[in-house]
């Protein structure tokens, strides 16, 4: 259940230009803020990150404000399957990163996030979903997804919990930089 830097990969699922505006308006700003905190954390701590885009030809690309916070070498992986685990490039990226644990953020909680989490669990990964960094078009679908994720054995957590677990200690320059993001 505990996250450590070694063996943890961040998976950013389908936060795209034409898809994101359809998400629950009351939570969009918070979700983007929290995803940016975790992508920045991944960049500063040197964690591997994988980004997917569902049918980018129709739904556009990852939000620019998120792309700017990702490590420079990260390129979005296009997909048409809802589960990221159904994409060879994602599976190869996880294997190449040495991932044992996957932190998932993105949209939609009850579709691609849920299906990816369950499939990655089945493949032997420890899966953590930052509940405040995922959303759906409705809160009912988000709540249902959180319940199903817990039932499946996914660790449902928060952005700050992920951040502090990965930091591990407070007397570092990394802590000082990242702590400013959550104030």
ChimeraX attribute file (.defattr): number of C-alpha atoms within 10 A of each C-alpha:
attribute: neighborCount
match mode: 1-to-1
recipient: residues
	/A:1	9
	/A:2	11
	/A:3	22
	/A:4	16
	/A:5	16
	/A:6	15
	/A:7	15
	/A:8	25
	/A:9	25
	/A:10	23
	/A:11	23
	/A:12	27
	/A:13	27
	/A:14	31
	/A:15	28
	/A:16	22
	/A:17	17
	/A:18	14
	/A:19	21
	/A:20	23
	/A:21	12
	/A:22	12
	/A:23	17
	/A:24	16
	/A:25	14
	/A:26	10
	/A:27	17
	/A:28	19
	/A:29	10
	/A:30	15
	/A:31	22
	/A:32	22
	/A:33	17
	/A:34	24
	/A:35	23
	/A:36	21
	/A:37	23
	/A:38	28
	/A:39	24
	/A:40	21
	/A:41	25
	/A:42	22
	/A:43	16
	/A:44	15
	/A:45	14
	/A:46	13
	/A:47	20
	/A:48	26
	/A:49	25
	/A:50	22
	/A:51	22
	/A:52	25
	/A:53	23
	/A:54	26
	/A:55	17
	/A:56	20
	/A:57	9
	/A:58	10
	/A:59	16
	/A:60	17
	/A:61	21
	/A:62	24
	/A:63	16
	/A:64	11
	/A:65	11
	/A:66	18
	/A:67	17
	/A:68	12
	/A:69	18
	/A:70	23
	/A:71	19
	/A:72	9
	/A:73	8
	/A:74	12
	/A:75	14
	/A:76	20
	/A:77	20
	/A:78	19
	/A:79	19
	/A:80	13
	/A:81	14
	/A:82	19
	/A:83	20
	/A:84	29
	/A:85	22
	/A:86	16
	/A:87	16
	/A:88	12
	/A:89	16
	/A:90	20
	/A:91	15
	/A:92	11
	/A:93	16
	/A:94	24
	/A:95	11
	/A:96	10
	/A:97	17
	/A:98	13
	/A:99	18
	/A:100	17
	/A:101	24
	/A:102	24
	/A:103	23
	/A:104	27
	/A:105	30
	/A:106	28
	/A:107	26
	/A:108	25
	/A:109	30
	/A:110	23
	/A:111	15
	/A:112	20
	/A:113	27
	/A:114	25
	/A:115	21
	/A:116	22
	/A:117	28
	/A:118	20
	/A:119	16
	/A:120	21
	/A:121	19
	/A:122	12
	/A:123	11
	/A:124	10
	/A:125	18
	/A:126	21
	/A:127	25
	/A:128	27
	/A:129	28
	/A:130	23
	/A:131	22
	/A:132	20
	/A:133	26
	/A:134	30
	/A:135	29
	/A:136	24
	/A:137	20
	/A:138	17
	/A:139	15
	/A:140	10
	/A:141	16
	/A:142	22
	/A:143	16
	/A:144	13
	/A:145	23
	/A:146	22
	/A:147	14
	/A:148	15
	/A:149	23
	/A:150	13
	/A:151	10
	/A:152	14
	/A:153	14
	/A:154	22
	/A:155	20
	/A:156	17
	/A:157	16
	/A:158	16
	/A:159	22
	/A:160	16
	/A:161	13
	/A:162	19
	/A:163	19
	/A:164	16
	/A:165	13
	/A:166	19
	/A:167	19
	/A:168	13
	/A:169	10
	/A:170	11
	/A:171	9
	/A:172	10
	/A:173	9
	/A:174	14
	/A:175	16
	/A:176	11
	/A:177	12
	/A:178	19
	/A:179	15
	/A:180	9
	/A:181	14
	/A:182	11
	/A:183	5
